[in-house]
Amino acid sequence: FFFKGIILEYEEGGESKTRPIDLLDLKPDTDVTALVEEIRKGEPLITAACVEHVILLVQRLQQKLGEKENHKFSLFKVLRTHVLPLTNVAFNKSGSRFITGSYDRTCKLWDTASGEELHTLEGHKNVVYAIAFNNPYGDKIATGSFDKTCKLWSTETGKCYHTFRGHSAEIVCLSFNLQSTVVATGSMDTTAKLWDIEKGEVVATLSGHSAEIIALSFNTTGDKIITGSFDHTVAVWDVGTGRRLHTLIGHRAEISSAQFNWDCSLIVTGSMDKTCMLWNAVTGTHVATLAGHRDEILDVCFDYTGQRIATASADGSARVYDAQTKKCIAKLEGHGSEISKVCFNPKGNFILTASSDKTARLWDAATGHCLQILEGHTDEIFSCAFNYKGDTIITGSKDNSCCIWH
């Protein structure tokens, strides 16, 4: 995804590790060479040999920031994707391909440019509910099903590498770590499991919740994972040991979503109790409660720099909060019914919402103005996503179709 930063990969004791470097100060007129020189002083990983490469990367990032956007999206294609309703849609990093999961027990892989179906991933014995690419690589797909298993597939061939068995109830959420070494599954059996992608075996079972786990999210460095549960709590776990580090207690109803910000310092949680909460990811302490919605919060997310938070609610509105001041900076009002999904475009200046009023809307993240209404679905939209460039959108609906917007 697009964030104002770069990831350094390095080896330590035979293990490959990653470290993110923040470039939040980068602006279209920043002197890139001077900025990289400044970063170098405190970062031994940037050696003389790779300085040129880093400068090039930051310049590309700077170009992206400078691009002017007044893009209007239009409906490019309606894909009658499945014989039964969709459960989810997701892009690979570049946006060249996307996947759809469905009640018809399959996951399908699509070519975004042509709208052609590339593979049907068959083998699950029940609803395919949770799906993901191992971005940024995109060469693998994970599917989590009500049949209690998770399957790992090759994007290229559509073949199944592994079937992960061990959960005793439906799998409802899953996620790869950014390093693409582990996939995590969350289940109605109250546990989450971490699976080794290469070996195809379980490396840890995260037990301790007293109700279903319906949300999970790795941090950027891949050493921590959070699980959100119907037991009103979010747990922070150490990925290496499977040990619980913190329990975030404070919500008074089921958790609906939970996410780390980019630099792994904050966690945001959304709940059916109509509030969002911010937590210190290192200490597990409560930082702030973002109130204002009149009904359940159904989705919450950070932009990629972690400066803003967007919330989606059953009250039909979405809101934008400043992560530093904790103040509401914009109210996104106009949908005629609940909003189940909200996401920022990679640059962070637009917000996309999906609603049961059969439309998706595009908003200005700073002002809250509605820029565009995406109409075309005949039933509620419950999933939406931007590609990495931010010039393509996919929406998934209960009408069994998926729309591509350019």
C-alpha positions as CSV (number, residue, x, y, z in Angstrom):
1,F,0.0,0.0,0.0
2,F,1.0,3.6,-0.3
3,F,2.4,5.3,2.8
4,K,4.9,8.1,3.3
5,G,7.8,5.9,4.2
6,I,10.1,3.1,3.0
7,I,10.8,-0.3,4.4
8,L,14.4,-1.5,4.8
9,E,15.0,-5.2,4.6
10,Y,18.1,-6.7,6.2
11,E,19.5,-9.9,7.6
12,E,20.3,-10.5,11.3
13,G,21.6,-13.8,12.6
14,G,20.4,-15.5,9.4
15,E,16.9,-14.1,9.8
16,S,15.5,-11.6,7.4
17,K,14.0,-8.6,9.1
18,T,12.3,-5.3,8.1
19,R,12.3,-1.8,9.6
20,P,10.0,1.0,8.4
21,I,11.4,4.5,8.1
22,D,8.8,7.3,8.3
23,L,8.8,10.2,5.8
24,L,5.9,12.1,7.2
25,D,7.7,15.4,6.6
26,L,8.1,14.7,2.9
27,K,6.4,17.4,0.8
28,P,6.3,18.1,-3.0
29,D,9.1,20.7,-2.5
30,T,11.3,18.9,-0.1
31,D,15.1,18.6,-0.9
32,V,15.2,14.8,-1.2
33,T,19.0,14.5,-1.1
34,A,19.2,16.5,2.1
35,L,16.3,14.5,3.7
36,V,18.0,11.2,2.9
37,E,21.3,12.5,4.2
38,E,19.5,13.5,7.4
39,I,18.0,10.0,7.7
40,R,21.3,8.4,7.1
41,K,22.8,9.9,10.2
42,G,20.6,7.9,12.4
43,E,20.2,4.8,10.2
44,P,23.2,2.5,9.8
45,L,21.3,0.3,7.4
46,I,21.5,2.9,4.7
47,T,25.1,2.4,3.5
48,A,26.9,4.5,0.9
49,A,26.2,1.8,-1.7
50,C,22.4,2.1,-1.5
51,V,22.0,5.9,-0.9
52,E,21.3,6.5,-4.6
53,H,18.6,3.9,-4.6
54,V,17.0,5.3,-1.5
55,I,17.1,8.8,-3.0
56,L,15.3,7.4,-6.1
57,L,12.6,5.7,-4.0
58,V,11.9,8.9,-2.1
59,Q,11.8,11.0,-5.3
60,R,9.2,8.6,-6.7
61,L,7.2,9.0,-3.5
62,Q,7.5,12.7,-3.8
63,Q,6.2,12.7,-7.4
64,K,3.2,10.7,-6.2
65,L,2.5,13.4,-3.6
66,G,2.6,16.1,-6.1
67,E,0.2,14.6,-8.6
68,K,-3.0,16.6,-8.8
69,E,-6.2,14.7,-8.6
70,N,-9.7,15.6,-9.8
71,H,-10.4,12.1,-11.2
72,K,-14.0,11.2,-11.7
73,F,-14.7,7.5,-11.5
74,S,-17.0,5.8,-14.0
75,L,-18.4,2.3,-14.1
76,F,-16.1,0.2,-16.2
77,K,-17.5,-3.3,-15.8
78,V,-20.1,-5.2,-13.8
79,L,-18.9,-8.8,-13.2
80,R,-21.7,-11.3,-12.4
81,T,-19.1,-13.0,-10.3
82,H,-20.9,-15.8,-8.4
83,V,-24.1,-17.7,-8.3
84,L,-24.6,-16.7,-4.6
85,P,-23.8,-13.5,-2.8
86,L,-20.2,-12.3,-2.4
87,T,-18.6,-12.1,1.0
88,N,-15.5,-10.0,0.3
89,V,-13.3,-8.4,-2.4
90,A,-9.6,-7.6,-2.3
91,F,-6.9,-6.2,-4.6
92,N,-3.3,-7.4,-5.0
93,K,-0.9,-4.5,-4.4
94,S,-0.6,-3.2,-7.9
95,G,-4.3,-3.6,-8.5
96,S,-3.8,-5.7,-11.6
97,R,-5.8,-8.5,-10.1
98,F,-8.5,-8.9,-7.5
99,I,-10.3,-11.8,-5.7
100,T,-13.9,-12.3,-4.7
101,G,-15.1,-14.7,-2.0
102,S,-18.6,-16.1,-2.0
103,Y,-21.3,-18.2,-0.4
104,D,-21.0,-20.5,-3.4
105,R,-17.9,-22.0,-1.6
106,T,-15.4,-20.6,-4.1
107,C,-12.9,-17.7,-4.4
108,K,-12.4,-16.3,-7.9
109,L,-9.3,-14.5,-9.2
110,W,-9.9,-11.7,-11.8
111,D,-7.9,-9.6,-14.1
112,T,-8.8,-6.0,-13.4
113,A,-8.0,-4.5,-16.8
114,S,-10.1,-7.0,-18.8
115,G,-12.6,-8.1,-16.2
116,E,-11.7,-11.7,-17.1
117,E,-11.9,-14.6,-14.7
118,L,-8.4,-16.2,-14.3
119,H,-9.0,-18.9,-11.8
120,T,-11.8,-20.4,-9.6
121,L,-10.3,-21.7,-6.4
122,E,-12.4,-24.7,-5.5
123,G,-12.2,-27.1,-2.6
124,H,-13.9,-25.5,0.4
125,K,-17.0,-27.3,1.6
126,N,-18.8,-24.2,2.9
127,V,-18.9,-20.4,2.5
128,V,-15.6,-18.8,1.6
129,Y,-15.8,-15.8,4.0
130,A,-12.3,-14.3,4.5
131,I,-9.9,-13.7,1.6
132,A,-6.5,-12.1,1.2
133,F,-3.5,-11.7,-1.0
134,N,0.0,-11.8,0.6
135,N,0.7,-8.2,-0.4
136,P,3.0,-6.7,-1.4
137,Y,4.1,-9.9,-3.2
138,G,0.7,-11.0,-4.4
139,D,1.8,-14.5,-5.4
140,K,-0.3,-16.3,-2.8
141,I,-4.0,-16.1,-1.8
142,A,-5.5,-17.3,1.5
143,T,-9.1,-18.3,1.9
144,G,-10.9,-18.8,5.2
145,S,-14.1,-20.8,5.2
146,F,-17.1,-21.7,7.4
147,D,-15.8,-25.3,6.8
148,K,-13.3,-24.5,9.6
149,T,-10.3,-24.6,7.3
150,C,-8.0,-22.1,5.6
151,K,-6.4,-22.8,2.3
152,L,-3.3,-21.3,0.7
153,W,-3.3,-21.0,-3.1
154,S,-0.9,-20.1,-5.9
155,T,-2.0,-16.9,-7.7
156,E,-0.3,-18.0,-10.9
157,T,-1.7,-21.6,-11.2
158,G,-4.7,-21.6,-8.9
159,K,-3.3,-24.7,-7.2
160,C,-3.8,-25.3,-3.5
161,Y,-0.5,-25.4,-1.6
162,H,-1.9,-26.2,1.9
163,T,-5.1,-26.8,3.8
164,F,-4.8,-25.5,7.4
165,R,-6.9,-27.6,9.7
166,G,-7.3,-27.1,13.5
167,H,-10.1,-24.7,14.1
168,S,-13.3,-26.2,15.6
169,A,-15.6,-23.6,14.2
170,E,-16.0,-21.1,11.2
171,I,-13.0,-19.0,10.1
172,V,-14.3,-15.4,9.8
173,C,-11.1,-13.3,9.4
174,L,-7.6,-13.8,8.2
175,S,-4.5,-11.8,7.4
176,F,-0.9,-12.3,6.1
177,N,1.9,-10.5,7.8
178,L,3.7,-8.0,5.6
179,Q,6.8,-10.3,5.4
180,S,4.6,-13.1,3.9
181,T,5.9,-15.8,6.2
182,V,2.8,-16.2,8.4
183,V,-1.0,-16.2,7.8
184,A,-3.3,-15.7,10.8
185,T,-6.8,-17.0,11.0
186,G,-9.5,-15.9,13.5
187,S,-12.5,-18.1,14.3
188,M,-15.9,-18.4,16.0
189,D,-14.1,-21.0,18.2
190,T,-12.7,-18.0,20.2
191,T,-9.1,-18.7,19.1
192,A,-6.8,-17.3,16.4
193,K,-4.0,-19.4,14.9
194,L,-0.7,-18.5,13.2
195,W,0.3,-20.8,10.3
196,D,3.8,-21.1,8.7
197,I,3.3,-20.5,5.0
198,E,6.3,-22.6,3.8
199,K,5.8,-25.6,6.1
200,G,2.0,-25.5,6.1
201,E,1.7,-26.1,9.8
202,V,0.4,-24.2,12.8
203,V,3.0,-22.2,14.8
204,A,0.9,-20.8,17.5
205,T,-2.7,-20.9,18.9
206,L,-3.8,-17.6,20.5
207,S,-6.2,-18.6,23.2
208,G,-7.8,-16.4,25.9
209,H,-10.8,-14.7,24.3
210,S,-14.2,-15.8,25.7
211,A,-16.2,-15.3,22.5
212,E,-15.7,-15.2,18.7
213,I,-12.7,-13.5,17.1
214,I,-14.0,-11.4,14.2
215,A,-11.1,-9.1,13.5
216,L,-7.3,-9.4,13.4
217,S,-4.4,-7.3,12.1
218,F,-0.6,-7.6,12.1
219,N,1.6,-4.6,12.7
220,T,4.0,-3.5,10.0
221,T,7.0,-5.2,11.4
222,G,5.1,-8.4,11.8
223,D,6.1,-9.1,15.4
224,K,2.7,-8.3,16.9
225,I,-0.9,-9.1,16.0
226,I,-4.2,-7.9,17.5
227,T,-7.4,-9.9,17.8
228,G,-10.8,-8.3,18.3
229,S,-13.6,-10.3,19.8
230,F,-17.3,-10.4,20.6
231,D,-16.1,-10.5,24.3
232,H,-15.7,-6.7,24.1
233,T,-11.9,-6.9,24.2
234,V,-8.9,-6.7,21.9
235,A,-5.8,-8.7,22.7
236,V,-2.2,-7.8,21.6
237,W,0.0,-10.9,21.0
238,D,3.6,-11.5,20.4
239,V,3.9,-13.4,17.1
240,G,7.1,-15.1,17.9
241,T,6.0,-16.7,21.1
242,G,2.2,-16.6,20.8
243,R,2.1,-14.9,24.2
244,R,-0.6,-12.4,25.1
245,L,1.1,-9.0,25.8
246,H,-2.0,-6.8,26.6
247,T,-5.7,-6.9,26.8
248,L,-7.4,-3.7,25.7
249,I,-10.4,-3.4,28.1
250,G,-12.9,-0.5,27.9
251,H,-15.5,-1.2,25.2
252,R,-18.9,-2.1,26.4
253,A,-20.0,-4.2,23.5
254,E,-18.7,-6.4,20.7
255,I,-15.6,-5.2,18.8
256,S,-16.2,-4.7,15.0
257,S,-12.7,-3.9,13.8
258,A,-9.2,-3.2,15.0
259,Q,-6.1,-1.9,13.3
260,F,-2.5,-0.8,13.9
261,N,-1.3,2.5,12.5
262,W,1.7,2.5,10.1
263,D,4.5,3.0,12.7
264,C,3.0,0.5,15.1
265,S,2.6,3.0,17.9
266,L,-1.2,3.2,18.0
267,I,-4.2,0.8,17.8
268,V,-7.7,1.9,16.8
269,T,-10.7,-0.2,17.8
270,G,-14.3,0.1,16.7
271,S,-17.2,-1.3,18.7
272,M,-21.0,-1.9,18.7
273,D,-21.0,0.4,21.7
274,K,-21.0,3.4,19.2
275,T,-17.4,4.4,20.1
276,C,-13.9,4.1,18.7
277,M,-11.0,3.9,21.0
278,L,-7.3,4.7,20.6
279,W,-4.7,2.7,22.5
280,N,-0.9,2.9,22.9
281,A,0.3,-0.2,21.1
282,V,3.4,-0.5,23.2
283,T,1.9,-0.2,26.7
284,G,-1.7,-1.3,25.9
285,T,-3.1,1.8,27.7
286,H,-6.2,3.7,26.6
287,V,-5.3,7.0,24.9
288,A,-8.7,8.4,23.8
289,T,-12.3,7.6,23.1
290,L,-13.7,8.9,19.8
291,A,-17.4,9.5,20.4
292,G,-20.2,11.1,18.3
293,H,-21.8,8.3,16.3
294,R,-25.4,7.6,17.2
295,D,-25.2,3.9,16.4
296,E,-22.8,0.9,16.2
297,I,-19.4,1.5,14.6
298,L,-19.1,-1.1,11.8
299,D,-15.6,-0.3,10.5
300,V,-12.6,1.8,11.3
301,C,-9.3,2.5,9.7
302,F,-6.2,4.7,9.7
303,D,-4.9,6.4,6.6
304,Y,-1.5,5.0,5.6
305,T,0.5,7.7,7.5
306,G,-1.5,7.1,10.7
307,Q,-2.5,10.8,10.9
308,R,-6.2,10.4,10.3
309,I,-8.8,7.8,11.4
310,A,-12.1,7.1,9.5
311,T,-15.1,5.5,11.1
312,A,-18.2,4.0,9.5
313,S,-21.4,3.6,11.4
314,A,-24.9,2.0,11.3
315,D,-26.2,5.5,11.8
316,G,-25.5,6.1,8.0
317,S,-22.6,8.5,8.5
318,A,-18.8,8.2,8.5
319,R,-16.4,10.5,10.4
320,V,-12.8,11.6,10.1
321,Y,-10.7,12.1,13.3
322,D,-7.3,13.6,13.7
323,A,-5.1,11.0,15.4
324,Q,-3.1,13.6,17.2
325,T,-5.7,16.0,18.5
326,K,-8.4,13.2,18.7
327,K,-10.9,15.8,17.3
328,C,-13.5,15.0,14.7
329,I,-12.4,17.0,11.6
330,A,-15.2,16.0,9.2
331,K,-18.6,14.3,9.1
332,L,-19.5,12.4,6.0
333,E,-23.2,12.6,5.7
334,G,-25.5,11.6,2.8
335,H,-25.9,7.8,2.7
336,G,-29.4,6.7,3.2
337,S,-28.5,3.6,5.3
338,E,-25.8,2.0,7.3
339,I,-22.2,2.1,6.2
340,S,-20.4,-1.2,6.6
341,K,-17.0,-0.3,5.1
342,V,-14.7,2.6,5.0
343,C,-11.2,3.1,3.5
344,F,-8.8,5.8,2.5
345,N,-7.2,6.0,-0.9
346,P,-3.4,5.3,-0.7
347,K,-2.6,9.0,-0.7
348,G,-5.0,9.6,2.1
349,N,-6.9,12.6,0.6
350,F,-10.1,10.6,-0.4
351,I,-12.3,8.3,1.5
352,L,-14.5,5.5,0.1
353,T,-17.6,4.2,1.9
354,A,-19.8,1.2,1.1
355,S,-23.4,1.3,2.2
356,S,-26.5,-0.8,2.3
357,D,-28.3,2.0,0.4
358,K,-26.8,0.2,-2.7
359,T,-24.3,3.0,-3.3
360,A,-20.6,3.7,-2.6
361,R,-19.5,7.2,-2.1
362,L,-16.2,9.1,-2.6
363,W,-15.4,11.9,-0.1
364,D,-12.8,14.6,0.4
365,A,-11.0,13.4,3.6
366,A,-10.2,17.0,4.8
367,T,-13.6,18.6,4.3
368,G,-16.1,15.7,4.3
369,H,-17.6,16.9,1.0
370,C,-19.1,14.1,-1.1
371,L,-17.2,14.1,-4.4
372,Q,-19.0,11.3,-6.1
373,I,-21.8,8.7,-5.7
374,L,-21.0,5.4,-7.3
375,E,-24.4,4.0,-8.5
376,G,-25.0,0.7,-10.3
377,H,-25.5,-2.0,-7.7
378,T,-29.1,-3.3,-7.1
379,D,-28.5,-4.5,-3.5
380,E,-26.4,-3.5,-0.5
381,I,-22.6,-3.0,-1.0
382,F,-20.6,-4.4,1.8
383,S,-17.1,-4.3,0.4
384,C,-14.9,-1.7,-1.4
385,A,-11.3,-1.2,-2.1
386,F,-8.8,1.1,-3.9
387,N,-5.9,-0.2,-5.9
388,Y,-2.4,1.1,-5.0
389,K,-2.4,3.9,-7.5
390,G,-5.8,5.0,-6.3
391,D,-7.3,5.2,-9.8
392,T,-9.4,2.0,-9.7
393,I,-12.1,1.0,-7.2
394,I,-13.9,-2.3,-6.8
395,T,-17.2,-2.8,-4.9
396,G,-18.8,-6.0,-3.9
397,S,-22.5,-6.3,-3.4
398,K,-25.2,-8.7,-2.2
399,D,-26.6,-8.6,-5.7
400,N,-23.9,-11.3,-6.5
401,S,-21.9,-8.8,-8.6
402,C,-18.7,-6.9,-8.4
403,C,-18.2,-3.6,-10.1
404,I,-14.9,-2.1,-11.4
405,W,-14.7,1.7,-11.5
406,H,-12.0,3.6,-13.3
